[in-house]
Amino acid sequence: MPALVPPVRFTPKTPMTTTKSGTLDVMAGIPDDTLDDTSDDTSTLSDTARADRPTGPTGDGAGDEAGGDAGGEARYTIDELAGLSGVPSRTIRFYQSNGTLRSPEKRGRVAYYDGAHLARLRVIADLQERGLRLDAIRDVLGRMETGRDSLLGWLGVGDELQAPWFDERLTVLTHEELETRFADLRHGFIARLEQSNLIERQGNTRPPTYLVRSPALLEIAVRLERAGVDLEIAFGASEIMRKRISRAADELVPYFAEHAGRGFGRDGNPNEVASAYQSLRPLGLQAVQVIFAQEMERALRQFVESGKVLGRSKGQSRSRSRR
């Protein structure tokens, strides 16, 4: 399974049709008005290129000249294709060289592209906006062409990967609201919250307002402060946890991707892979809680057995520092 990293919602720039099997046909044509609107581009062609442009057969059912065939399908030079798709000519040639885009039809020294090339370039651009690497895009498109997967299926996996694991919303609080909420805490607590980036002052408004990006983390910090754990200590602990969990997440994502269809997501089709990722959301959070509890029990047991149950008192620390 290709690695999927998300960031932007897929918004097709052109209608795409589905085959009888239900898979998305990325090689389908684009709207006729888009394909036919090439008068400005074709006006720049040389006389030789115009003469070489493929046309439909003569006789009954003959196609249009200069840009059409028997089926009315448009033909483009690479510069015209670049203009319509917004993809530079150099990039189009690179896509051809690595197999992401099929080769054009050659007539003499001129290469001609069709609506299928244009549709493919637009799909590639949309998938890149969603965060897919080019090799992953090539693999996905290749699987679609063989009927093994559909683009809609893979986009569904991408949407599933981008779904939030924890649902919380930004909150804006005034300075008065913060003072009322934390009136029982030490003087300067609001300033220390700001230093820890748990709250962010918004501009120079009067009265001051503060953005709370994670109300859940703010609540945890407040409860720890009331339990006797200073904000600075709690913040330091959160940084240790974030560093370790971030590393674990970076290792787990490619681990699951590499095993798609081989123990993760059954046979690896998009729906089953999406279902596997969906199950990770509640169960993964539960697993983190269980593993964290087990490891804290282990570490605390070892700490007690070492005889270092309590750290040095403030008096001991000060007396040693004077020596």
Helices and strands as residue ranges (DSSP letters): E 17-18, E 24-25, H 32-36, H 39-42, H 47-52, H 78-85, H 89-97, E 105-107, E 110-112, H 115-129, H 134-145, H 151-162, E 171-174, H 175-181, H 189-195, E 200-201, E 209-212, H 215-226, H 231-258, H 270-305, H 314-322
